[in-house]
Amino acid sequence: DAKTGVSNLLYQETNKYFVEINDDWWWLKDGKNFMFTSEMSGYRHLYLYSLDGKTKTQLTKGNYEVTDVNGVDEVNKRIYYTMAYPRPMDRSLFVTDFAGKKTYQLTQGEGWHRVELNDAFTQFYDFRSDINTPQVVSHYEIVTDKKKKTISAKLLKTVNENTKLKGKLDEYGYGKAEFIKVPNSKGDTLNGWMLKPADFDPSKKYPVLFCNYGGPGSQQVANRFGAVSSWHQLLAQKGFIVVSVDNTGTGYRGEEFKKKTYQQLGKFEIEDQIDAAKYLGNMPFVDKNNIGHWGWSYGGFMSSLAITKGNEVFSAAVAVAPVTNWRFYDNIYTERYMRTPQENPKGYDDNSPINFTDKIKGKYLIVHGTADDNVHFQNATQMITALVKSNIDFESAYYPNKNHGIGGMTDNTTFHLWSKMTNWILENMGNENTQKPNQPARQPKGF
């Protein structure tokens, strides 16, 4: 109370792991209710509570996650939101009433729908793409059928189909990625994508490069254009199969799947990556002796674990700006998932690649910017100290005065970095079906 200074507790949430904080609270203009998202049901959903505590309504339900709230229409008592539906890698727009009784899907089909609503909540733009299709922009009207008591979306106009970009993708020989399901040793099914060379021949054996981030709540296996980068397309054209698998701890599959890594970051994640490599290694077109792993930041941490703990299946790894010991990372992130080193020394030690350098059998490239203010350069120097102590041969590349992104066009940093990694992968993972270093990408069939 602004006059008396007396405070009252309106809402409290506890969790056996940690409470996921999202900046998505809405104080309704009626002065009586507020809206928020929570994982209290096991999945991130929307809730409407009254200030007096008498009304507590769960607006959305199911084994799907609300990813964004697009708008709150207080006049018509509706809330528009995006959900990871029909699969964790998709995004769809929904609308529901303030009672959570009547829910309608406004965008249809698989794919990644990013929407922008007008202020009157009568129209929206849909920016839709999928893993192989560039963004198409469409203009929709929100239609309320009072007789049928339904809400739907009516297409008014296709604004931009990105025809020129689609033509360029064909011109440059972009391959088509496919989604895959990968079983782990614990009975879970992991989501993944696979990009094969455009001239793929199932009778041949190809080296495989894993692309992985894998951190808490993240997602790389997404049904949106750009999930497969142009660099991965380049590597596919040079004869590699590129794969990404979202491991335990990643997002949009419920709280338990995401928070299972609590107090042991790296343990379940790398076990899943190892399981995935073994699974792919049994495919007839995979060269199981040439399976590599690359990642940046948390992904670099994963790559460093891949070449140490995963030494039996991963023959090479590229770690860019990797965390190598969680004692070196910032406390607001690390202690949320790991608590303090004093409380959880085993969790820190058992999952630090620094402590397992003696296991390395394959090739390892570590890259870092000396001015990295996110993952400090200390991570690289301490990893190298451990490598030297274990008498492990390795390669390194340092970029003076470069931050976590290690970028720069005018000073040639960007080109140098990506050329370095490309040639290193070709030199250390290539076989008879891949190009040699420093060769232009081969054209697919038909060019």
N, C-alpha and C positions, 0 to 999 in steps of 0.2 A: 504494500500500500504506500503510494507516494507521499501521502499526508502523515501517516503514523510511523512509517518505516518498518512496519510489521511484515514479515515474509511468511508465505505458506508454501509447502511442498506440493507442486502440481503433478509431478511425474518422477518416478525413479526406476531405473533399470539396472539390473546386475546380470553378470554372465560368468560362467565357470572358466571361460577363456578370456575374452576382453569384449568390451562394448564397441561395436563399429559406429563411429561418429560420422554422420552425414549432414551436410548443411542443407537440410530440407524440412525446416519447421515453418508452418504457416499459422499465423494468428488470424482467425477469421474476423471480418469486420463486424459481425454481430456481437463481438466482445464476450462470447460465451463458450466458444469452442476453439480448439487448435488441432492441427493435422501434422503427422510426421510419418517417417518410415522406421521400421525396426525389424530385426532378425529374430524377435522373440518366439516366432512360430517355427523357426528352423530355416525359413527363407525370408528374404527382405520383402516386406509387404507394407501397405498403407494402413494407417489407423486414424480414427477421428475420436478425440476425447473432449468431454466438456470440462470447463474450468472448475466446476463444483465436484467433479469426480464421479458423478452419478451415471454418466453415459460413456461407455467404452466400446467403440465399434471397430472391428477389423473390416476394412473396405475391400481388400483383395486377398485371395487365398490360392492355394495350390502349390505344387512342386515346381514353381517358376519364380523368378525374381523380378521385382520392379527395379528398373535401372535408372529411371529419370521421371520427374514430374514435370509435365509440359505446361500445365496451366490449371488454375482453380477458378471455376465459374461459380461464384457465390450467388448470382442471380438465379440461375437454373439449378443450383445445387449439384454440380457435376465436377468431377476431377478427371483431367486427361493425363495419361501416364504412358510411359514406354516400358515394355516388359521383354525379358529374354525368352521369347516364344516364337514359334513352336518348339525350337531347340535352344539350348544355351548359347549357341553361336549366332542366333537370329535376334532381330529386334522388331517389335510390332507396337503400333499405337492402339491404346484402348481408352474407353471412357466408362466411368461408373458413377452412380448417384451417391449421395452422402449417406445412404443407408447400406451401401454395398450390396444391394439386392439385384440391380439391373446393370449388367456389364455387357459392353459391345466392343467388338474388334473393328477398328476403322481402316486399318491397312491389312491387306490380304497376302497370303503366301509366304514362303520362305524368303530370306534376304534381310538386309539391314536397312530399316526405315528410320531416317532422322527427320523429324518434323518441326515446322515452325507454324504456330497458331497465330491468327490475328487476335486483336484485343477483345473483339466481340464474341469470339469462339464460334464463328460461323463458317470459317474457311481455314485451310492450312495448305502449306507447301510440303510435299513429301520428297525427300532426297533419298532415293532408293538405289542400292547397289547390291551386288553379291560378290563372291570371291573371284569370279571370272568376268564380271560385267561392270563397266564404269557407271558412275552415278547417273541416274535419270531423274530429272526434276519434273514433278507433276503438281498441278493445282487442283485442289478438291474443295467441294462444298460439304459442310456437315448438315445432313438432312434428318429432321425429326418427323417421323410418321406418327402423328397423334392418334390415328385410328388404330394402327397396329402397335402403337406404343414402343417403337423401335428407333434406334439412332444408327445411321449409316453414313458412308462417305460417297459422294458422287463426283466422278472425274469431270472437271471443267475443261482442262487443257493440259496437254503434255508440253511443258515449257522448253525443255532441252533434253535431247536424247544422247548427247555427246557423240554424235556420229563421227566427227573428225578424229576424236581420240580412239574410238573403236577401230577406225581404219588404220591408225598409226600402230595399234597393238598388233594387228594382222601383218602390217608391213614389217614390224620388228620381230615377228615370229614368236609372240608370247604364247606360252603353253597354257593348258587348262589344268588347274589344280583340282583335286578331288578330295572329299572328306573321307576319312578312314576311322574305324573303331579299333582300339588297341587294348587288349586285356592286360591287366597287371597281375602280379603274383598274389594279390590280396582279394581277388574276385571282383575288382572294379573294372569298368570299361571306360577308357580314356578317349577323349575326342582328339582328333588330329587331322592334318591335311598333308597331302603328298603331291609334289610337283615332279613330273617325269620329263625327260628330254623330249622335245617335239618330234624327234625321229626315233622314239623309243622302240626297241626291238626286244620282246620278251625272251628271246633265246640268248641274249647277252647278259652279262653281269655288270651292274653299275655300282660305283661307290655312292654312299649315302651320307649326306650332311644334315645333322639335326640343327634346327634353328630353335632356340629356346630362351625364354625369360623365366617363367615359372614362379614368380614371386607371389606373395599373399594377395588374393583377390584379383590377380591380373588375368588377361585373356589374350592369347595370340591366335587361337583357332577361332576366328570370327568370320562370319559369312558376309564380309564387306570387301569392296575393292580396295586394294592396298595392303590387305593382310599378307599377301605374298608380294614381297618387294621386287623392284626391278633388278636388284642385285641377285636375288634368288633366281629370277628368270635368266639372267646372264649365266649363272652357274649351271642351270639346267641345259642351256644351249651348249655349254662346254662339256656336257656329258655326265652331269651329276643328277642324282635323285635328291631333292631337298624335301625334308620332312619337318613338321612341327607337331608336337604333342603337348597338350595342356595337362600337366601332372597334378597330383594331389596338392591342395593348397591354393589352386587357381580359383577364379571366381565364377559366379552365376550358376552354381550347382548345389546351392544350399550351404548353410552354416557349417555343418559337420565336415563336409568335404573341404571347405576352405580353411577351417580352424584346426584341422587334425595336425597341422605342422607346429602348433603352439609349443613353445619352449624347445623346439628342435628343428629350427630352420635348416633345410638342406637334406634331412634324413629321408623322409618319404618322397621328396621331390626327385632326388637322384636315383632312388630305388625304382621309381616309375620310369625314368629315362633309360635306365639299364634294362628294365623289362621290355620297354618299347624297342630298344636296339636288338635285343635277343629275338623278339617277335619278327622284326623286319629281316633280321639275318637269316631266318628260315625261309624267306621268300626266294623262289628260284632265280629271280632276276637281280638279286642283291649280292654284291661282293662283300661277304660278311667280314672279310679281313680289312676292309676299307670303310669303316663307319666312323665318322667324325662328329664333333659337336662344337658349335660356336654360339657365343652370346655376349651381351653387353650389360654391364652393371650387375644386377642380380643374375642376369643370364651369364655373365662372365664368371660369377661365383659357381653357377651350375656347370659351366664348361670345365672349370678347375676341379670340381668334384668328379666330373665325368672321366677325366684323364687320370685321376688318382683312385677313387673308389670304384670307378667303372673300367679299370685297366684291362679287364679280360674281354671287353666288347668294343671299347672306343680306342681307335688307333691314333687319333689326332684330335687336338682341341685348340681353338682360338678363343682366348679370354680377353675381352676389351673392357678396361676400367672395372676389374672385378673386385668385389668384396672378398677378402681372403680370410678375415677373422672378424667376427661381429663385434669384438671389443673395440675395433677401430671405427665403427659406424655411429651415426648420431643416435642419441638416446631416445628421442621421441618415436622413432621408427623401431629401433632394435628392442627397447625394453617393453614395447607394446606386445611384441611377439615372443620375446626371449626372457623377459624380466632382467634382472641385473646379473652380471657375472658372479657376484657373491652368492646370489640365490640359486643360480643355475649354471655352475661351472662346467658340468658334464655336457649340457646342451651346447655350450659354446665350443668346448674342446673337441667333442666327438664329430662335429660337423664343419670344422675348419680345414680346408684343403692344405693349409700350411703343415698340419700334423700328419699328412699322408703322402708327402712328396716322394718318399722312398718306394712307393708302390708304382710309380709311373714307369710304363713300358713304351708308350708311344711318343709322338711328337707334340710339343707344346709351344705355342706362341702367346706371349702375354704383351698387351698393349696398354699404355696409360698416358694421360696428359699430366704434366708436372704441376699444373695449376688447377687440378680437379678439386673443387670445393665441395663436392658431393661425396664421392668415394675417394678419399684422400690418397695421394700418391704413396703414402706409407704402406697401403695394402700391397702394392706391387713390390716395393723394396723388401718387405718382410717375407713375401712369397719367394722372391729370388734368393734371399738369405737361406731359406729352408731348402730350396733347390740345390744350391751350391753345397750346403752341408750334406745333402743326400747324394752328392756327386751325379746329379741328373743333368744331361745336356738339354738345352732349351734355347729358344730364340725370344728376343724382346724388341720392342719398338717404343721409344719414348718421344713425345711431342712437347717440346719446351713451351711453357706458358699457355698451354691449351687446357680448357676446362673439361667437364665430363662429356661434352658432345664431340670433342676433338674435331672441330670443323674449321674451315677457312678456304674460301675460293681464291682470294687475291694472292695468298701466299702458297697455294698449291697443296695445302694440308689435306683437304678432302680427297682429292684425286690420289695423292700419295698413299693415304691410309687404305682406301678401298682397293687400289692396285696392289699394294703390299699383301693384303689378306687374300685377294684373288690368286695371285701367283704362288703364295705360300700353300694354299689349299691344293692347287694343281700340282705343285712339286711334291707334297707330302701325302696326298690322297689319290692322286691320279692313277689310272690303270690304262690298259690298251684301248678302252672305249672312251677315254677323255682326251681333251686337247692338251697340248703342252703349254707351259707358261708363256705369257706374252704373245699369244696368238689371238687374232680377232675371233669373236664368237662365230660358230658355223651357222649357216642358214639352214632352217628346217626344210623338209621336203616341199617341193613346189616353188622354190625360189632360185 
